[in-house]
Amino acid sequence: MSRTTLLRTALLAAVFALPAAQAADLDEIGTFDFPSSASPEAQEYFIQGVGFLHSFGRTQAREAFIKAQELDPDFALAYWGETFTYQHPFFGPVDERPGQALMKLGSTSEERLAKAATEREKGFLKAAEAYALAPGGMPERRLAWMQAMADLYEKFPDDDEVKAFYTVSMLSGATASGDMRERINMQAGSLALELFKDNDNHPGAAHYVIHSFDDPLHAPLALEAALKYADIAPAVSHARHMPTHIFIQHGMWDRVAMWNDSAFQAARDLWKPGDEVGDQNHSSDWGQYGDLQLGDLERSKMWIERAVKTLEENPGDMRSTNTLSTMQARHIIESEQWELRELNDELANSELLALGLSAAHLGELALAEQVAEMLGNRASDQPNNANLQVMHAEVAALTMAKHAQQQLNEGLTTDGLPQQEKAIELLNQAVALKEAQLPPRGAAEPLKPIHELTGEVLLALGQPKDAAERFEQSLLRMPNRPLSLIGAARAYSAMNEQEMAKEKYQAYLAIRGDDSHPAVREARQQVGE
């Protein structure tokens, strides 16, 4: 049994020993202290609601806050908590339900604030009003929430719960802060790290550390929190998923796959017909990505079957539809088991990418050109969609390169070489476009990383030195990606840099060990196994 299989078996045992998602014991949502003016009975449910809220278990939090309202109808913070359970704090349009939750407490701000027993509770309530009722759209409301929490934090800098909710308000406000986004994220991260240092079982502390440092450059700062958070709040699906934001940045594919499996199971345990299925979709998307990096195609198909069932249970749900099409396309691209299908206008962008790459690799260049044209038209219609621009470049450039190789093989060197140059130029432009964006924070987007594809094309065109550089850049952005590792190994081997090639082959074998994969057999042969 390989080391990868042993680790995977241990992780599976740990994951499925976790309690069911419906459980609400306090040791399953973390440890923190949030004193309030509630009655003792309402306080118990309030604490549960806050714990769930820190982990974005919004449905569970709502149930707890409403129970606290029933037990203590004038307890203002129970309505404050419910306000934040209807929409994700980082994205989405205005939702009327948060405001409706506040209106249950009172029809005016004065009436609501009169029921808040302390200045601290009034401050929390004002922050909820900013989030739910401030003028403008959600970007303006997120900024208003952040400012209201900044005012409260200035008054109560030693209050951990004020600090925790100020932190998440900053992460929310950062999404609407333009060029200040990363600076605000780092400020939020510094507060979250303080909380985590003081109480490493605080669900918000670990959660917000991860959100703050969710990129390849800063991810090492969050690894300790990610490893801890996986066990802090097992009652919440999102809490089981969230550590994988950092695991994915470290190329820890076993953990990415298994913790998203756990998150999916937790979401399924909680789900009832009519509920939102975002947690099921999100964990499926990421779990499949982790399993595909491990080369486990059967589990990838299992994830697709789950996505099919989720869509069947929620017909017409656009997120479920998009998740399924993305996962089907990713399976083709990552497995390199190229498939052709009929081209039509109904195909999603991800499906077009998979079809275009498949057609180019299978020599169906006329079809590949059609796909490139369709992607190009869509990109022209959406000039601000950088990922769509990159997808068009990927299909168009690969098709050009295949045409060029075909012409060179036929002795038409005059026509082939300019095509090669044009393909490389288009790929380099796409690389520059992608590098102008923030680094990837999750699974590959677009589904074929542009640095990796550029390396593959350069290697096929006999330029291994430039190819190796692109593969190394890909690995900096997405550590331990097997297709970039094997590409780099081949590039170094073509350059006769055998030590570097061996290092990459060994890194590849540390992730994948199934001899049914030709690349695994190649790697074993190259390292002398």
C-alpha positions in Angstrom: 0.0 0.0 0.0 1.5 3.4 -1.0 2.1 6.3 1.4 -0.7 8.3 -0.4 -3.2 5.4 0.1 -2.2 5.0 3.8 -2.7 8.8 4.4 -6.0 8.7 2.6 -7.3 5.8 4.6 -6.4 7.6 7.9 -8.1 10.7 6.8 -11.2 8.8 5.8 -11.4 7.2 9.2 -11.0 10.6 10.9 -13.6 12.3 8.7 -16.3 9.7 9.1 -15.8 9.5 12.8 -17.2 13.1 13.0 -20.7 13.7 14.5 -23.7 14.3 12.3 -24.3 17.8 11.1 -27.6 18.2 12.9 -26.0 18.1 16.3 -25.8 21.3 18.2 -23.6 20.5 21.2 -21.4 23.4 22.0 -18.2 21.3 21.6 -19.2 20.9 17.9 -19.3 24.6 17.1 -16.2 25.9 18.9 -15.5 27.7 22.2 -16.0 31.4 22.9 -17.7 33.8 25.3 -20.5 36.2 24.2 -22.2 37.6 27.3 -25.6 39.3 26.6 -28.7 40.5 28.3 -30.7 37.4 27.3 -32.5 35.2 29.7 -30.5 32.0 30.6 -32.7 29.9 28.3 -32.5 32.2 25.4 -28.7 32.7 25.9 -28.1 29.0 25.3 -29.7 29.2 21.9 -28.0 32.5 21.2 -24.6 31.0 21.8 -25.4 28.2 19.4 -26.5 30.7 16.8 -23.3 32.7 17.1 -21.2 29.6 16.9 -23.0 28.5 13.7 -22.8 32.1 12.3 -19.0 32.3 12.8 -18.8 29.2 10.5 -21.4 30.5 8.0 -23.8 27.7 9.0 -26.6 30.1 8.3 -29.5 27.8 8.3 -28.5 26.3 11.6 -27.8 29.7 13.0 -31.2 31.1 12.0 -33.0 28.2 13.7 -31.1 28.9 16.9 -31.6 32.7 16.8 -35.4 32.3 16.2 -35.6 29.9 19.1 -33.9 32.6 21.3 -36.5 35.1 20.0 -39.3 32.8 21.0 -37.9 32.4 24.5 -37.0 36.1 24.9 -39.1 38.3 22.4 -37.4 41.6 23.3 -33.8 40.2 23.2 -32.3 42.5 20.5 -29.2 40.4 19.7 -31.4 37.5 18.6 -32.7 39.6 15.8 -29.2 41.0 15.1 -28.0 37.4 14.6 -30.9 36.4 12.4 -30.1 39.4 10.1 -26.9 37.8 9.0 -28.3 34.4 8.2 -30.0 35.1 4.9 -27.1 35.9 2.5 -23.4 35.3 2.2 -21.5 38.3 3.6 -19.1 38.4 0.7 -21.2 38.2 -2.4 -24.7 38.3 -3.7 -27.3 41.1 -4.4 -29.5 42.8 -1.9 -31.9 40.4 0.0 -34.9 41.8 1.7 -35.0 39.2 4.4 -32.3 40.7 6.6 -34.3 43.9 6.9 -37.5 41.9 7.6 -35.7 40.2 10.5 -34.9 43.5 12.1 -38.5 44.8 11.5 -39.7 42.0 13.8 -37.9 43.7 16.7 -39.3 47.2 15.8 -40.4 49.2 12.8 -38.0 52.1 13.5 -34.3 52.3 14.5 -35.3 54.2 17.7 -37.8 51.4 18.6 -35.2 48.7 18.0 -32.4 50.4 19.8 -34.6 51.1 22.8 -34.8 47.3 23.3 -31.0 46.9 23.3 -30.0 46.7 26.9 -26.4 48.0 26.7 -24.2 50.3 24.6 -22.4 47.2 23.3 -25.7 45.6 22.2 -26.8 48.9 20.6 -23.6 48.9 18.7 -24.1 45.4 17.3 -27.7 46.4 16.4 -26.6 49.5 14.5 -24.1 47.4 12.6 -26.9 45.0 11.6 -29.0 48.0 10.4 -26.1 49.2 8.3 -25.8 45.7 6.7 -29.6 45.3 6.1 -31.0 48.8 5.6 -28.3 51.2 4.5 -28.9 53.0 1.2 -27.5 51.5 -2.0 -26.7 48.0 -3.0 -24.7 45.3 -1.2 -21.3 46.9 -1.8 -22.4 50.0 -0.1 -24.0 48.0 2.7 -20.9 45.9 3.3 -18.9 49.1 3.6 -21.4 50.6 6.0 -21.3 47.4 8.1 -17.5 47.6 8.3 -17.6 51.2 9.4 -20.3 50.5 12.0 -18.2 47.6 13.4 -15.1 49.8 13.4 -16.9 52.3 15.6 -17.9 49.5 18.0 -14.4 48.1 18.0 -13.0 51.5 18.9 -15.3 51.5 22.0 -14.7 47.9 23.0 -11.2 46.9 21.7 -10.8 44.2 24.3 -14.1 42.4 23.6 -13.3 39.2 21.6 -16.7 39.0 19.9 -16.6 42.6 18.9 -13.2 41.9 17.4 -14.4 38.8 15.7 -17.3 40.4 14.0 -15.3 43.5 13.1 -12.9 41.1 11.4 -15.6 39.5 9.3 -17.1 42.9 8.5 -13.7 43.9 7.2 -13.5 40.8 5.0 -17.0 41.7 3.7 -16.1 45.4 3.1 -12.9 44.5 1.4 -14.9 42.9 -1.4 -16.2 46.4 -2.2 -13.0 48.3 -1.6 -11.2 48.2 -5.0 -7.5 48.6 -4.7 -7.7 48.6 -0.9 -9.0 45.0 -0.9 -5.8 43.2 -0.1 -4.7 45.8 2.5 -8.0 45.4 4.4 -7.8 41.6 4.1 -4.3 41.8 5.8 -5.7 44.0 8.5 -8.5 41.6 9.1 -6.0 38.7 9.1 -3.9 40.4 11.8 -7.0 40.7 14.1 -8.0 37.1 13.4 -4.5 35.9 14.2 -4.7 37.7 17.5 -8.0 36.0 18.3 -6.6 32.6 17.2 -3.5 33.0 19.4 -5.7 33.8 22.4 -8.2 31.0 21.7 -7.3 28.5 19.1 -10.8 26.9 19.4 -12.6 30.0 18.5 -14.5 29.2 15.2 -14.5 32.8 14.0 -10.8 33.2 14.6 -9.7 30.1 12.6 -12.3 30.8 9.9 -11.4 34.4 9.3 -7.7 33.7 9.3 -8.3 31.3 6.4 -10.4 33.9 4.5 -7.8 36.6 5.1 -4.9 34.6 3.8 -6.6 32.6 1.0 -4.0 33.0 -1.8 -0.7 31.3 -2.7 1.5 34.0 -1.2 -0.1 34.2 2.2 -1.6 30.7 2.6 1.3 29.5 4.8 0.2 32.0 7.5 -3.1 30.2 7.7 -2.0 26.5 7.7 -2.1 26.1 11.5 -5.6 27.6 11.6 -6.8 25.4 8.8 -5.5 22.2 10.4 -7.2 23.3 13.7 -10.5 24.5 12.1 -11.1 21.1 10.5 -11.9 19.9 14.1 -13.4 23.0 15.7 -16.9 23.1 14.3 -17.8 19.7 12.7 -21.5 20.4 13.1 -21.2 22.9 10.1 -20.6 21.8 6.5 -18.8 25.1 5.7 -16.4 24.6 8.6 -15.4 21.2 7.2 -14.9 22.7 3.8 -13.1 25.9 4.7 -9.7 24.5 5.7 -9.4 23.1 2.1 -9.0 26.7 0.9 -5.6 26.5 2.5 -4.9 22.9 1.8 -5.5 23.5 -1.9 -2.9 26.3 -1.8 -0.3 23.8 -0.4 -1.3 21.0 -2.9 -2.5 18.8 0.0 -4.8 16.9 -2.3 -5.8 14.1 0.1 -7.1 16.7 2.6 -8.8 18.7 -0.2 -10.7 15.6 -1.3 -11.5 14.1 2.0 -12.6 17.2 3.9 -14.8 18.2 1.0 -16.3 14.7 1.1 -17.0 15.3 4.8 -18.5 18.8 4.1 -20.8 17.3 1.4 -22.0 14.6 3.8 -22.7 17.2 6.5 -24.6 19.4 4.0 -26.7 16.3 2.9 -27.4 15.4 6.5 -28.9 18.9 7.1 -30.7 19.4 3.8 -34.4 19.4 3.4 -36.4 19.9 0.2 -36.6 23.5 -0.6 -33.3 24.4 1.2 -30.4 26.1 -0.5 -27.8 23.6 -1.8 -24.8 25.9 -2.0 -22.8 23.9 0.5 -23.4 20.7 -1.5 -22.4 22.3 -4.8 -19.3 24.0 -3.4 -17.9 20.9 -1.6 -18.6 18.8 -4.7 -16.7 21.2 -7.0 -13.7 21.3 -4.7 -13.8 17.6 -3.7 -13.7 16.5 -7.3 -10.8 18.8 -8.0 -8.8 17.2 -5.2 -9.6 13.7 -6.3 -8.6 14.5 -9.9 -5.2 15.8 -8.8 -4.8 12.4 -7.1 -5.7 10.7 -10.4 -8.8 9.0 -9.0 -11.1 9.1 -11.9 -13.7 6.8 -10.3 -14.2 9.3 -7.4 -14.4 12.1 -9.9 -17.3 10.3 -11.6 -18.8 9.8 -8.2 -18.7 13.5 -7.5 -20.4 14.1 -10.9 -23.2 11.6 -9.9 -23.7 13.6 -6.7 -24.0 16.8 -8.7 -26.5 15.2 -11.0 -28.6 14.2 -8.0 -28.4 17.7 -6.5 -29.6 19.2 -9.7 -32.4 16.7 -10.0 -33.5 17.6 -6.5 -33.3 21.3 -7.3 -34.5 21.7 -11.0 -33.7 25.1 -12.5 -31.2 26.0 -9.8 -28.5 27.9 -11.8 -25.7 27.2 -9.4 -26.4 23.5 -9.5 -26.5 23.6 -13.3 -23.2 25.5 -13.5 -21.5 23.3 -11.0 -22.4 20.1 -12.9 -21.3 21.5 -16.3 -18.0 22.7 -14.7 -17.4 19.3 -13.1 -18.1 17.4 -16.3 -15.7 19.6 -18.3 -13.0 19.4 -15.6 -13.1 15.6 -15.7 -12.3 15.6 -19.4 -9.6 18.3 -19.1 -7.8 16.9 -16.0 -8.0 13.2 -17.1 -7.0 14.1 -20.7 -9.6 11.6 -21.8 -10.6 13.8 -24.7 -14.3 13.7 -25.8 -16.1 15.2 -28.8 -19.7 16.3 -28.7 -22.0 18.4 -30.9 -21.2 22.1 -30.9 -24.2 24.3 -30.0 -24.9 27.7 -28.5 -26.3 26.2 -25.3 -22.9 24.9 -24.1 -21.5 26.6 -21.0 -18.0 28.3 -21.3 -16.4 25.4 -19.4 -18.0 22.9 -21.8 -16.7 24.8 -24.8 -13.2 24.8 -23.3 -13.3 21.0 -22.8 -14.7 20.5 -26.4 -12.1 22.9 -27.9 -9.2 21.3 -26.2 -10.5 17.8 -27.0 -11.0 18.6 -30.7 -7.5 20.1 -31.0 -5.9 17.1 -29.3 -7.9 14.6 -31.4 -6.9 16.3 -34.6 -10.5 17.6 -35.3 -9.0 21.1 -36.1 -12.0 22.4 -38.0 -14.2 21.8 -35.0 -11.6 23.3 -32.7 -11.6 26.4 -34.9 -15.3 26.7 -34.6 -15.1 26.4 -30.8 -12.4 29.1 -30.7 -14.6 31.4 -32.8 -17.5 30.9 -30.5 -15.4 31.6 -27.4 -14.0 34.6 -29.2 -17.4 36.0 -29.8 -18.5 35.5 -26.2 -15.2 37.1 -25.1 -16.0 40.1 -27.3 -19.4 40.4 -25.7 -17.8 40.3 -22.2 -14.6 42.3 -22.4 -14.2 42.4 -18.6 -14.3 38.6 -18.3 -10.6 37.8 -18.1 -11.1 34.1 -17.7 -13.2 33.9 -20.8 -10.5 35.8 -22.7 -8.0 33.2 -21.5 -10.2 30.3 -22.5 -10.5 31.7 -26.0 -6.7 32.1 -26.2 -6.2 28.6 -25.0 -8.3 26.9 -27.6 -7.3 29.3 -30.4 -3.5 28.9 -29.7 -3.6 25.1 -29.2 -5.4 24.8 -32.5 -2.9 27.0 -34.2 0.0 25.0 -32.8 -1.6 21.7 -33.9 -2.1 23.2 -37.4 1.5 24.3 -37.5 2.8 20.9 -36.4 0.6 19.3 -39.1 2.0 21.6 -41.7 5.6 21.1 -40.6 5.1 17.3 -40.7 3.9 17.8 -44.3 7.0 19.8 -45.2 5.2 23.1 -45.4 7.7 24.9 -43.2 7.0 28.3 -44.6 3.4 28.2 -43.4 4.0 26.3 -40.2 6.6 28.5 -38.4 4.5 31.7 -38.5 1.6 29.8 -37.0 3.8 28.5 -34.2 4.9 32.1 -33.5 1.4 33.4 -33.5 0.2 30.6 -31.1 3.0 31.4 -28.7 2.3 35.1 -28.9 -1.4 34.5 -28.1 -0.5 32.3 -25.2 1.9 34.8 -23.7 -0.7 37.5 -24.0 -3.1 35.3 -22.1 -0.4 34.6 -19.4 0.0 38.4 -19.0 -3.7 38.8 -18.7 -4.0 36.1 -16.0 -1.0 37.5 -14.1 -2.7 40.9 -13.9 -5.5 39.2 -11.9 -5.2 38.1 -8.2 -3.6 34.7 -7.9 -6.0 31.7 -7.9 -7.7 31.1 -4.5 -9.2 27.7 -5.2 -9.5 25.2 -8.0 -8.0 26.1 -11.4 -9.8 28.9 -13.1 -10.1 28.6 -16.0 -10.2 24.9 -15.9 -6.9 24.6 -17.7 -4.2 26.8 -16.1 -2.8 29.0 -18.8 0.8 28.7 -17.6 0.5 24.9 -17.7 -1.0 24.9 -21.2 1.6 27.3 -22.5 4.3 25.0 -21.1 2.8 22.0 -22.9 2.6 23.8 -26.2 6.2 25.1 -25.9 7.4 21.6 -25.1 5.6 20.2 -28.1 7.1 22.8 -30.3 10.6 22.0 -29.2 11.2 24.8 -26.7 11.9 23.0 -23.4 13.7 25.8 -21.7 10.8 28.2 -22.1 8.4 25.4 -21.3 10.2 24.6 -18.0 9.9 28.3 -17.0 6.1 28.3 -17.6 5.7 25.0 -15.7 7.6 26.4 -12.7 5.4 29.5 -12.8 2.3 27.3 -12.8 3.7 25.4 -9.7 4.2 28.7 -7.9 0.6 29.6 -8.5 -0.8 26.2 -7.8 1.7 24.0 -5.9 1.9 20.3 -6.5 -0.4 20.3 -9.6 0.5 16.9 -11.1 0.1 18.0 -14.8 2.5 20.9 -14.2 5.0 18.6 -12.3 5.0 16.0 -15.1 5.3 18.7 -17.7 8.3 20.3 -15.9 9.9 16.8 -15.6 9.6 16.3 -19.3 10.9 19.7 -20.1 14.0 19.3 -17.9 14.6 15.8 -19.3 14.5 17.3 -22.8 17.1 19.9 -21.7 19.2 17.0 -20.3 18.9 18.4 -16.8 18.4 15.0 -15.3 18.6 15.9 -11.6 15.9 18.5 -12.0 13.8 16.1 -14.1 14.2 13.4 -11.4 13.1 15.8 -8.7 9.9 16.6 -10.6 9.2 13.0 -11.4 9.6 12.1 -7.7 7.3 14.9 -6.6 4.7 13.6 -9.1 5.0 10.0 -7.8 4.5 11.3 -4.2 1.0 12.4 -5.4 0.1 9.6 -7.8 1.1 6.0 -7.6 -1.4 4.1 -9.7 0.5 2.3 -12.5 -2.6 2.3 -14.7 -1.6 5.9 -15.5 1.0 6.0 -18.4 2.6 9.1 -16.8 3.1 7.1 -13.5 4.9 4.3 -15.4 7.0 7.0 -17.2 7.9 8.6 -13.9 8.9 5.3 -12.3 11.1 4.4 -15.2 12.8 7.8 -15.1 13.6 7.6 -11.4 14.6 4.0 -11.6 11.8 2.4 -9.6 
